[in-house]
Amino acid sequence: MRKSPPDRMTPQERRAWHHNVRWIGALLVAWFIVTFVVSWFARDLQFDFLGWPFSFWMAAQGSLILYVLMAALYAWRMNRADDEAHAREQAEAGAGAEARPAPPVHADNGAVSGNGSL
């Protein structure tokens, strides 16, 4: 019987995955608010923001800026999580333990073996 992918995860991997899902959920909520809630209440949002009506500014620039910031935030957070996981794996492997040797490299120099045909 084959195990499903969540059954093959270690507890640390499972915890990291749940943390990732929480980030995705929070960013999706922010996306929904920026995209739909602000649009729905655009007529009620009658105040100036940087010299323009807020609803116009959000439609023209604000939502696009927020989308880019959300993507950058997610990339930064996932890079940080990857670095933390890598550091944790290195610490578990032990500082005094020898690294695994690299696999052997075949020195064929790209030459074609056999009759020379592709």
N, C-alpha and C positions, 0 to 999 in steps of 0.2 A: 504494500500500500504506500502510495506516494504522499508525503507530507505537503501541506500547502505552504507557501512562502512564509506566512507569519509564524508557523510552527518551527521553521528552521532558523529564526532569528534568535540571537542571544538576548538576554535581558537588557543589556546596554543598547543594542541595536533597536529593540522594541521601544525603549524609553526615548531614544533619539528620533525614531519615526513618529511617535506620538507628539513629541515636541514640534517636529516639522509640520505635522497636520494642524496643530494649534496655530502656528504661524500662518499657514495657508488659510485657515478659517478666518483669522483676524483680518488678513489682507483682503479676503473676499468680502467681508462685511464692510470694510472701508471702501472697497471698489463699488459695492452696491449703494452705499450712502452717497458717494460722490456722483455716481452715474444716474441713479434713479430718484433718490430723495431730494437732492438739490434741484433736479429738473422738475419734479412734481410740485415743489413749493417755490418755483422761480418767481411767480407773480407776487408772492408774499415777502420775498427777500428784497425789499426796496430800500437799499442803502448804498452809499457810494463806497467803493473799495478801490484805492489807488486812482481815484478820479473817474471811475466808471461805475455804472450800476453793477452790483455784485452778481446778479444772474447773468448778465452779458459777459462779465469777466470770467466767470466759471465756465461758461460755454466756449468762450474763445481761447482761453489760456489756462485757467486754473485747473480744470480737470486733467488736461494733458500733462501739466507739470506734476500733478499729484500721481498720475499713473507711472511716470518715469521715476519719481521718488520711491514709489512702492516697489517697483522692480529692483531699483538699486538697493533698497533696504533689505529685500529678500535675498539678493545675491550676497550682500555683505554678511548677513546673518548666517547663511548656509556655509559660506567660506569659513567663518569663525567656528561654526559647529564642526566642520570637517577638520579644521586645525586642532580643535580640542580632542576630537576622537582619535586623530593621528597621534597626538601627544600621549593620550591615555594608552593606546596600543604600544607605543614605544616604552612607556613606563612599565607596562605589564610584561613586556618581553625581557625587561631587565637591562640595566645599563652595562653590566659586565658580560652579558651573553654575546657570543659571536654572531655576527650577521650571517644569514644564509649565503652560501656562495652563489655567484651568478651562474646561470645555465651555460653549458658549453656552446661556443659559437663555431659553426662549421665554416671552415676556410675554403669555400668553393669560389669565392670572388665573383659570384654571379655567372660563372661559366656554365654552359649548357652541357649536360651529360648525355651520353648515348650517341645517337646519330646526328645530333645537331639541329634536328627539326623542332619546331615549336609545336 
